[in-house]
């Protein structure tokens, strides 16, 4: 356990078991904002009712607020105030309360509450930002109706926005103006939003299936308006999809989106006024990649879908965060699959889950989908809550089937519209709407860790048996876990590639620690296709032979499992090479694997995006998860050897594929065009590992002549990571061309941060001091520091320890400015136990140096202290 000095007590831990309803509820809130450059005057009028203990005082949350006055039923109130709360004793059971206070948005570098971004007022109130605006019961189970009046200088802030409908506007004294907004739907304080600034606008409309016309507006800086049409198109598609798939219509006559350059999160679903990080809304071919276009489409959909799964039905407390986030991530994943390639979307979702969430599950920060405790709620906007939470919903969807799932969702909205509820309420609706018992399945919400499932097969006298065994590893505070209900989608394939099961796939319900499933009447031993579509977020180990895995690559009707077979083989090959390198054995590649990849590469019947995914090797981070002690340098060298080996063996085929896909066509964001670019740049990446003069020239030509950012940044990234004599010239050229565009400049930083060249640490430290690097800008911090520490495993974990020193220095500098972003960076040190002793000692030293920082935020304190505990 850690020791704390008398002056540095540990932050308070909050527990799910301690939940109780608030003593008071706030029925209505009238807010008046008087915006000025150096101060904002806030007047809050609330109608409050007691609902809990009779003699309990009214305790309101507040932070960094200058309190002016407190009026209770038209009289001065007696109160106590400290750094976190305003307490009023002896209040009646129903009363009106007016609070006047001042705040300073311009100095709010935490970017929580009301702050200023590039001269624009904007808010971020989830999770606990509203308390930085005015005193309030700042928790999600207090739902109120809001009316908001905003006044500001007309010339500087012509656009004034808040939630709901605009009901009044007019001029005020001294060149000022005002707008009044009214939101008819009760909402928690975390969904409050305000924007004031000089912004341009693009406008469209959508007519709901019941005939209501909805005005759609996206606000951004004038120079960025040409990057908004894709987001608008994505919004319209989202509204239509939610009507078609879930029967859910939008419920107001206006829907606004605002693009903000300084934003801790990706976007925020505030009722009718979504606020977006510019990265998640601005896109055009010259400046955004295919990945960016897909990301914008998914994030716009995600925030829109929150209107029902998050706003109309919200979470009772922050322990229930996955109630809205896991469900909405599942919805946006399904939307993206319907808009593009379902197989490729599923592969990308699983790749993200394994790279980040599986790593989280194996770290000291492992926690259930519904956490039991937290010190700082912002630390639990995690991959587990979001991505694993989405997988939990996907498993329920599989277990219930589409029709029963839809019936259960209808029941969920019917029961809980306008309420703040729990994960248990959701699962209960799934049960009642489907008639299926999910008692054991609930363990997915309460047990942390990634289940590990082993499968053994046997075949005798026409009887084929699969024996499954499951275990859930111990995690912090949880041991001896119960067996989970794991849905396993299964197919059986004969030696000719024919499916042997009815409807090709069946669903097995694995519920015991060990369980057998038997299939009779088979002439020959089949090849099993297990966990089709990645039907559960588990680590699967089978007794499939290499030949059987190669057979699945060519014959499995499930695209995901074709990809998975290639991943398993390449993982085995790379890890064997690591062992061979360590032991000085002769190195060679599996020629059968090379031939299998050749067949995939040249198969004209396959979707090109899928071929690109088949070529993608497991990342160094995912490979490291396969080792008890991560061999950082061995994994990097072995993976490079496999890339070079495949490129050498398949050079002619790869060049042919490159030229076939390099059509020079105008940019289109269609599945077919995206697939061609994905495959083209995948093979170019391979070829650049064995680059000669011809290949360098191909890469240079693509970089200088590209008509879209996907091709330009791909070639640039390859050149940055190469020994090309044109490398430094390309870095200068890209900067000179794009330094005026902040989102593209982020890509310039990231491409250099991902380089595995041995001199990258020197380059990273120079970029950290670059005139365009700014610790106060979250996107810039993520583009350099997060990319380097999170994705560049071999250089971040350099045996010199310089990577750890670099991260520690930046966390300590960032924590006083923006604790939320600093805490996110600190998570890169939490898996220190997975590395060799030397690296462990250096990472622990960095963690202890951070912990010793005076005035350390509770955000960072929680991450670091739990890591060292």
KOLTOR-403693 format. One line per 10 residues: their letters; for each residue x, y, z of C-alpha. Coordinates in steps of 0.25 Angstrom, whole numbers, always signed. Each point is the difference from the previous one (the first is absolute). Layout:
BEGIN
a> X Y Z  ...
//
This chain:
BEGIN
xxxxxxxxxx> +0 +0 +0  +4 +14 -2  +4 +10 +11  -6 +14 +0  +5 +11 +8  -9 +8 +9  -1 +11 -10  -3 -9 -11  -12 -9 +3  -5 -9 -10
xxxxxxxxxx> -12 +5 -9  -13 -5 +5  -5 -13 -6  -15 -1 -4  -7 -14 +0  -12 -5 -8  -5 -7 +13  -2 +14 +6  -10 +6 -10  -12 +6 +6
xxxxxxxxxx> -10 +10 -7  +3 +14 +2  -7 +7 +11  -5 +11 -10  -4 +1 -14  +0 +12 -9  -12 +2 -8  +3 +12 -8  +12 +8 -3  +1 +14 -6
xxxxxxxxxx> +14 +5 -3  +5 +13 -5  +14 +2 -6  +6 +13 -1  +12 -3 -9  +12 +9 +1  +15 -2 -4  +5 +0 +14  -11 -5 +8  -14 -7 -2
xxxxxxxxxx> -11 +4 +10  -10 -12 +2  -13 +1 +7  -7 -13 +3  -15 -1 +5  -4 -13 +4  -13 -6 +5  +4 -11 +10  -8 -11 +7  +4 -10 +11
xxxxxxxxxx> -1 -15 -3  +9 -6 +11  +4 +2 +14  -9 +10 +7  +11 +8 +8  +11 -1 -11  +6 +13 -4  +1 +4 -15  +14 -3 -5  +4 +5 -13
xxxxxxxxxx> +13 -3 -8  +9 +11 -5  +14 +2 -4  +8 +13 -4  -12 +9 +2  +0 +14 +6  -13 +0 +8  -7 +13 +0  -14 -3 +7  -10 -10 +4
xxxxxxxxxx> -14 +3 +1  -10 -10 +5  -15 +4 -2  +4 +14 -2  +8 +1 +13  +15 -1 +2  +4 -14 +4  +9 -5 +10  +10 -9 -6  +14 -6 +1
xxxxxxxxxx> +10 -1 -11  +13 -7 -3  +8 -4 -12  -10 -11 -4  -14 +3 +5  -10 +10 +4  -8 -4 +12  -14 +6 +5  -6 -5 +13  -14 +1 +4
xxxxxxxxxx> -7 +0 -14  -15 -2 -1  -5 -12 -8  -3 +8 -13  +7 +14 -3  +6 +9 -10  +15 +3 +0  +8 +10 -7  +15 +0 -1  +8 +11 -6
xxxxxxxxxx> +15 -4 -3  +11 +4 -9  +10 -9 -8  +12 +2 -9  -1 -9 -13  +12 +6 -6  +9 -6 +10  -7 -13 +1  +11 -9 -6  -6 -13 +5
xxxxxxxxxx> -11 +2 -11  -11 -5 +9  -12 +9 +3  +0 +13 -8  +13 +4 -7  +5 +8 -12  +6 -7 -12  +6 +9 -11  -9 +11 +5  -13 -8 +1
xxxxxxxxxx> -7 -3 +12  -4 -15 +1  -3 -10 +11  +3 -14 +4  -8 -5 +12  +1 -15 -1  +3 -6 +10  +1 +11 +11  +3 +13 -8  -13 +7 +4
xxxxxxxxxx> +5 +3 +14  +10 +9 -6  -11 +9 -6  -9 +1 +12  -4 -7 +13  -9 -12 -3  -3 -14 +4  +9 -5 -11  -3 -14 -1  -8 -7 -12
xxxxxxxxxx> -12 -5 +8  -4 +15 +2  -8 +3 -12  -5 +14 -2  -7 +9 -11  +9 +11 -4  -2 +14 -6  +12 +8 -4  +3 +15 -3  +13 +3 -6
xxxxxxxxxx> +5 +14 -2  +13 +5 -6  +7 +10 -10  -7 -1 -13  +12 +2 -8  +9 -10 +7  -10 -10 +3  -11 +0 -10  -4 -15 +1  -6 -3 +14
xxxxxxxxxx> -5 -14 +2  -5 -10 +10  -9 -12 +2  -14 -1 -6  -8 +10 -8  +3 +15 -2  -12 +8 +6  +5 +14 +0  +11 +9 -5  +3 +15 +1
xxxxxxxxxx> +10 +12 +2  +5 +4 +13  +8 +13 +4  +14 +3 -5  +0 -8 -12  -4 -13 +6  -11 -10 -3  -7 -11 +6  -6 -14 -3  -9 -8 +8
xxxxxxxxxx> -1 -15 -1  -10 -10 +6  +2 -15 +1  -14 -7 +2  +7 -13 +4  +5 -2 +14  +15 -3 +0  +12 -2 +10  +10 +11 +1  +10 -7 -7
xxxxxxxxxx> -8 +2 -13  +0 +15 +1  +7 +7 -11  +3 +15 -4  +8 +5 -12  +3 +15 -3  +9 +5 -11  +2 +4 -14  -3 -12 -9  -5 -3 -14
xxxxxxxxxx> -11 -10 -2  -5 -11 -10  -14 -4 +0  -9 -11 -5  -13 -7 +5  -6 -13 +3  -14 -5 +0  -3 -10 +10  -9 -12 -3  -12 +6 +7
xxxxxxxxxx> +2 +13 -8  +7 +10 +9  +10 +9 -7  +13 +1 +7  +10 +11 -3  +15 -5 +1  +11 +9 +2  +15 -2 +1  +8 +12 +5  +15 +2 -2
xxxxxxxxxx> +10 +11 -3  -2 +6 -14  +13 -6 -6  -5 -14 +4  -14 +0 -6  +4 -7 -12  +4 -12 +9  -14 -2 +6  -9 -6 -11  +5 -14 +3
xxxxxxxxxx> -4 +1 +15  -14 +6 -5  -2 -12 -9  +4 -9 +11  -10 +6 +10  -11 -2 -10  +4 -14 -3  +0 -2 +16  -14 +5 +1  -5 -8 -11
xxxxxxxxxx> +7 -13 +6  -5 +2 +14  -15 +1 -5  +2 -12 -9  +7 -9 +10  -5 +4 +13  -12 +8 -3  +5 +12 +7  -3 +14 -5  +6 +13 +4
xxxxxxxxxx> -8 +8 +9  +3 +15 -2  -1 +10 -12  +15 +3 +0  +13 -8 +1  +13 +8 +1  +15 -5 +0  +11 +10 +3  +15 -3 -3  +10 +4 +11
xxxxxxxxxx> +15 -1 -1  +3 -2 +15  -8 -12 +5  +4 -11 +9  -9 -10 -6  -4 -4 -14  -14 +6 +1  -12 +3 +10  -14 -4 -2  -6 +12 +7
xxxxxxxxxx> -15 +0 -3  -2 +7 -14  +13 +7 +1  +11 -10 -2  +14 +5 +2  +11 -6 -8  +15 -1 -1  +4 +6 -13  +7 -13 -3  -14 -7 +1
xxxxxxxxxx> -8 +9 -10  +9 +6 -10  +4 -8 -13  +3 +2 -14  +9 -8 -10  +12 +9 +0  +1 +0 +15  -6 -12 +6  +3 -15 -2  -10 -11 -2
xxxxxxxxxx> +2 -3 +14  -4 +14 +4  -13 -1 -9  -4 -13 +6  +3 +6 +14  -8 +12 -2  -12 -8 -5  +1 -9 +12  +1 +11 +10  -11 +8 -6
xxxxxxxxxx> -9 -12 +1  +5 -3 +14  -4 +13 +5  -13 +1 -7  -4 -14 +5  +2 +5 +14  -12 +8 -1  -8 -12 +4  +11 -9 +6  +6 +10 +10
xxxxxxxxxx> -9 +12 -1  -15 -4 +0  +5 -12 +9  +12 +3 +8  +9 -6 +11  -4 +0 +14  +14 +2 +5  +14 +0 -6  +2 -15 +3  -10 -2 -10
xxxxxxxxxx> +7 +7 -11  +0 -12 -10  -15 +0 +1  +1 +12 -10  +14 -2 -6  +1 -15 -3  -14 +0 -6  +3 +12 -9  +13 -5 -4  -7 -13 -4
xxxxxxxxxx> -10 +8 -8  +11 +8 -7  +8 -12 -3  -13 -6 -7  -2 +13 -7  +14 +0 -6  -1 -14 -4  -13 +3 -8  +6 +12 -6  +13 -7 -5
xxxxxxxxxx> +6 -14 +1  -5 -8 +11  +12 -10 +0  +10 +11 +0  -7 +8 +11  -1 -12 +9  +15 -3 -2  +3 +15 +3  -8 +0 +13  +6 -13 +5
xxxxxxxxxx> +14 +5 -3  -3 +12 +8  -6 -8 +11  +13 -9 +1  +10 +11 -1  -6 +8 +11  -11 -6 +8  +7 -14 +2  +12 +8 +4  -8 +8 +10
xxxxxxxxxx> -6 -13 +5  +14 -6 +3  +5 +13 +7  -3 +5 +15  -11 +9 -6  -8 -12 -4  -15 +2 +4  -13 -6 -3  -9 +6 -11  -8 +6 +12
xxxxxxxxxx> +11 +4 +10  -2 -1 +15  +9 +12 +4  +7 +12 -5  +8 +12 +5  -2 +8 -12  -11 -3 -10  +7 +6 -12  +10 -12 +1  -11 -10 -3
xxxxxxxxxx> -3 +5 -14  +7 -12 -4  +1 -11 -11  -6 -9 +10  -13 +8 +2  -1 +4 -14  +6 -11 -9  -2 -12 +9  -14 +6 +4  -3 -1 -15
xxxxxxxxxx> +4 -14 -1  -9 -3 +12  -12 +6 -8  +4 -8 -12  +0 -13 +8  -14 +3 +5  -4 +3 -15  +6 -14 -4  -7 -7 +12  -14 +6 -2
xxxxxxxxxx> +1 +1 -16  -4 +12 -8  -15 +0 +2  +0 -3 +15  +11 +11 +2  -9 +10 -7  -12 -4 +8  +8 +2 +13  +6 +13 -4  -14 +5 -3
xxxxxxxxxx> -4 -4 +14  +13 +7 +6  -5 +13 -6  -14 -2 +4  +4 -2 +14  +11 +10 +2  -2 +12 -9  +3 +12 +8  +7 -8 +11  +14 -2 +6
xxxxxxxxxx> +2 -15 +1  +10 -11 +2  +7 -11 -8  -9 -10 +8  -13 +8 -5  +6 -2 -14  +2 -15 +1  -13 -2 +7  -7 +6 -12  +8 -9 -9
xxxxxxxxxx> -5 -12 +8  -14 +4 +1  -1 +4 -15  +6 -13 -5  -4 -10 +11  +15 -5 +1  +7 -1 +13  +12 +9 +1  +3 -3 +15  +14 -6 -3
xxxxxxxxxx> +3 +10 -11  -1 +11 +10  +14 -4 +4  +6 +8 -12  -4 +13 +7  +6 -4 +14  +13 -9 -3  +12 +7 -6  +10 -7 -9  +0 -6 -13
xxxxxxxxxx> -5 -15 +0  +10 -10 -6  -7 -12 -7  +8 -13 -4  -6 -9 -10  +4 -15 -2  -6 -8 -11  -2 -15 -2  -6 -9 -11  -4 -15 +1
xxxxxxxxxx> -10 -8 -8  -7 +12 -6  -1 +7 +13  +7 +14 +1  +2 +6 +14  +4 +14 +4  +4 +2 +14  +0 +14 +5  +7 +5 +13  -1 +14 +5
xxxxxxxxxx> +8 +8 +11  -1 +14 +3  +14 +5 +6  +1 +7 +13  +0 +15 -1  +2 +11 +11  -10 -3 +11  -7 -12 -7  +4 -14 +1  -6 -14 -1
xxxxxxxxxx> -10 +5 -11  -13 -7 -4  -1 -6 -14  -6 +10 -10  -11 -3 -10  +8 +1 -13  -8 -1 -14  +9 -7 -10  -4 +0 -14  +5 -13 -7
xxxxxxxxxx> +1 -5 -14  +5 -14 -5  +6 -1 -13  +4 -13 -8  +12 -3 -7  -6 +6 -13  -3 +13 +6  -15 -3 +2  -8 +5 +12  -5 -12 +8
xxxxxxxxxx> -10 +7 +10  -14 +4 -3  +0 +15 -4  +15 -1 +0  +2 +6 +15  -6 -4 +13  +1 +7 +14  +6 -8 +11  -3 +5 +14  +13 -3 +9
xxxxxxxxxx> -4 +2 +14  +9 -10 +8  +14 -1 +3  +1 -11 -9  -10 -5 -10  -1 -9 -12  -8 +1 -13  -2 -12 -8  -3 -2 -15  -4 -13 -6
xxxxxxxxxx> -2 -7 -13  +13 +6 -7  +8 -8 -10  +13 +8 +2  +6 +8 +11  -5 +15 -3  +8 +12 +1  -6 +9 +11  -2 +15 -2  -2 +5 +14
xxxxxxxxxx> -4 +14 +5  -5 +4 -13  -2 +15 -1  +8 +1 +13  -13 -3 +7  +6 +2 +14  +12 +9 +5  +9 -11 +5  +13 -6 -3  -1 -13 -7
xxxxxxxxxx> +10 -11 -1  -3 -12 -9  +7 -13 -5  -1 +4 -14  +12 -5 -8  +8 +10 -9  -6 -7 -12  -14 +1 +5  +2 +15 +2  +5 +2 -14
xxxxxxxxxx> -12 -8 -5  -9 +10 +8  +7 +12 -7  -5 -6 -13  -13 -6 +3  -7 +6 +12  -13 +6 -4  +1 +10 +12  +9 +11 -4  +4 +4 +14
xxxxxxxxxx> +6 -15 +3  +7 +0 -13  +7 +13 +5  +2 -6 +13  +7 -13 -5  +10 +9 -7  +2 +8 +13  +2 -13 +8  +10 -5 -10  +8 +13 -1
xxxxxxxxxx> +0 +1 +15  +6 -14 +1  +10 +3 -11  +5 +13 +7  +0 -6 +14  +8 -12 -5  +10 +10 -7  +1 +8 +13  +4 -13 +7  +10 -4 -12
xxxxxxxxxx> +7 +14 +1  +1 -2 +15  +7 -14 -1  +8 +3 -13  -8 -10 -9  -1 +1 -15  -11 +9 -4  -10 -4 -11  -15 +3 -3  -11 -10 -3
xxxxxxxxxx> -1 -2 -15  -14 -5 +1  -4 +13 +7  +6 +8 -11  -7 -8 -10  -14 +2 +7  +3 +15 +1  +3 +0 -15  -13 -7 -3  -7 +11 +8
xxxxxxxxxx> +8 +11 -7  -4 -5 -14  -14 -4 +3  -8 +9 -9  -13 -4 +6  +3 +6 +14  -3 +14 +5  +13 +8 -1  -2 +6 +14  -1 -14 +5
xxxxxxxxxx> +13 -4 -7  +6 +12 +6  -4 -5 +14  +5 -14 -3  +14 +6 -2  +0 +7 +13  +9 -6 +10  -3 +0 +15  +5 +13 +6  +12 -1 +9
xxxxxxxxxx> -9 +4 +12  -9 -12 -3  +12 -9 -2  +5 +4 +14  -13 -4 +7  +4 -15 -4  +12 +1 +8  +2 -2 +15  +11 +10 -1  +0 +9 -12
xxxxxxxxxx> +12 -1 -9  -1 +14 -5  +12 +0 -10  -2 -15 -4  -14 +2 -4  +4 +13 -8  +11 -7 -7  -8 -13 -3  -12 +7 -5  +9 +9 -10
xxxxxxxxxx> +6 -13 -4  -14 -6 -4  -4 +13 -7  +13 -1 -8  -1 -14 -3  -14 +1 -5  +4 +12 -8  +12 -7 -6  -8 -13 -4  -12 +8 -5
xxxxxxxxxx> +7 +12 -6  -5 -2 -14  -14 -3 +4  +0 +12 +10  +5 +10 -11  -11 -6 -10  -11 +3 +11  +6 +14 +3  -1 +4 -15  -14 -6 -1
xxxxxxxxxx> -5 +8 +11  +7 +13 -3  -10 +4 -10  +2 +15 +2  -15 +2 +1  -7 +12 +7  -2 -2 +15  -13 -7 +4  -4 -5 +14  -6 -13 -5
xxxxxxxxxx> +3 -14 +5  +6 -4 -13  +9 +12 -1  +4 -1 +15  +3 -15 -2  +10 +4 -12  +7 +10 +8  +1 -9 +12  +6 -11 -8  +9 +9 -8
xxxxxxxxxx> +6 +6 +12  +1 -13 +7  +9 -6 -11  +8 +13 -1  +3 -1 +15  +5 -15 -2  +9 +4 -12  +6 +12 +7  +6 -10 +10  +9 -5 -11
xxxxxxxxxx> +0 +13 -8  +9 +1 -12  +1 +12 -9  -12 -4 -7  -9 -1 +12  +6 +13 +6  -4 +7 -13  -14 -6 +1  -2 +5 +14  +5 +14 -3
xxxxxxxxxx> -9 +1 -13  -12 -4 +9  +4 +10 +11  +2 +12 -10  -11 -3 -10  -11 -5 +10  -14 +6 -3  -5 -4 +14  +5 +0 +15  -1 -16 +1
xxxxxxxxxx> +11 -2 -11  +8 +12 +4  +1 -3 +15  +3 -15 -3  +11 +3 -9  +5 +11 +10  +0 -10 +12  +8 -10 -8  +10 +10 -4  +2 +5 +14
xxxxxxxxxx> +2 -14 +5  +10 -3 -11  +15 +2 -4  -4 +8 -12  +9 +11 -4  -12 +8 -2  -6 -2 +14  +4 +14 +6  -4 +7 -12  -14 -7 +1
xxxxxxxxxx> -1 +4 +14  +2 +15 -3  -9 -1 -12  -11 -5 +7  +1 +10 +11  +1 +12 -10  -12 -5 -7  -9 -3 +12  +5 +8 +12  -12 +9 -1
xxxxxxxxxx> -10 -11 +2  +0 -5 +14  -6 -14 -2  +10 -3 -11  +11 +5 +8  -4 -10 +11  +2 -10 -11  +14 +5 -2  +4 -1 +14  -7 -14 +1
xxxxxxxxxx> +8 -6 -12  +13 +4 +6  -4 -5 +14  -3 -14 -6  +13 -2 -7  +8 -11 +5  +14 +6 -4  +10 -1 +11  +1 +15 +0  -14 +3 +2
xxxxxxxxxx> +1 +3 +15  +9 +12 -4  -10 +4 -10  -12 -1 +10  +7 +9 +10  +2 +10 -10  -14 -1 -4  -4 +2 +14  +7 +14 +0  -5 +3 -14
xxxxxxxxxx> -7 +14 -2  -13 -7 -4  -1 -10 +11  -9 +5 +12  -3 -8 +12  -13 +8 +2  -5 -6 -13  -5 -15 +2  +0 -3 -14  +15 +4 -1
xxxxxxxxxx> +3 -8 +12  -6 -12 -5  +6 +1 -14  +14 +0 +6  +1 -6 +14  -12 -9 +0  +4 -6 -14  +15 -2 +4  -3 -6 +14  -12 -8 -4
xxxxxxxxxx> +3 -5 -14  +15 +0 -1  +3 -11 +9  +15 -3 -4  +4 +15 +2  -8 +4 +12  +5 -12 +7  +14 +3 -4  +10 -7 +9  +6 +13 +4
xxxxxxxxxx> -12 +5 +7  -1 +13 -8  -14 -3 -5  -5 -1 +15  +7 +12 +4  -6 +8 -12  -14 -5 +4  +2 +3 +15  +5 +14 -3  -12 +3 -9
xxxxxxxxxx> -10 -5 +10  +6 +8 +11  -1 +13 -9  -14 -3 -5  -7 -4 +14  -1 +14 +5  -6 +4 -13  -9 -11 -4  -1 -12 +10  -9 -8 -9
xxxxxxxxxx> +10 -1 -12  +11 -2 +10  -7 -12 +6  -2 -6 -14  +15 +1 -3  +3 -7 +14  -7 -12 -4  +12 -4 -10  +8 -3 +13  -10 -9 +7
xxxxxxxxxx> +4 -13 -7  +14 +1 +6  +0 -15 +6  -1 -5 -14  +14 +4 -4  +14 -5 +4  +6 +4 +14  +8 +12 -6  -11 +6 -7  -9 -2 +12
xxxxxxxxxx> +9 +7 +9  +1 +12 -9  -15 +1 -2  -2 -1 +15  +10 +11 +2  -8 +9 -10  -13 -4 +8  +6 +4 +13  +5 +13 -5  -14 +4 -5
xxxxxxxxxx> -6 -4 +13  +10 +9 +7  -5 +12 -7  -5 +11 +8  -15 +2 -2  -2 -12 -8  -14 -1 -5  -9 -11 +4  -2 -4 -14  +15 -4 -1
xxxxxxxxx> +1 -4 +14  -10 -11 -2  +7 -6 -12  +14 +1 +6  -4 -5 +14  -8 -12 -6  +11 -4 -9  +10 +0 +11  -9 -7 +11
//
